[in-house]
Amino acid sequence: MSKIIIPNGGEKMTMDDDKLVVPDNPIVPFIEGDGIGPDIWRSAVRVFDAAIEKAYNGSRKLHWMEVYAGEKANDVYGKNTWLPDETIDCINKYLIAIKG
């Protein structure tokens, strides 16, 4: 059973002849991280969103999708599941991920 929630309104990035094709509303997987990761992520996501808003005057928007690794993966998937296959599959499918 999938633990990852795909955000509504977003689209996958794709490859076309070795060129990255980025829609106006790309889905970007992120790993919050352990330790100070959650604090870093809360700040970073605000900066990313503000930069996209300013650069594209609201015509583009990132759709964030949390994927799991580390302690949070153990909490979500069970003991000793540090990097779930679902996380790796999702990163491969969406071509990108950011870690806090």
Helices and strands as residue ranges (DSSP letters): E 14-16, E 19-21, E 27-31, H 37-56, E 63-66, H 70-77, H 85-94, E 98-99
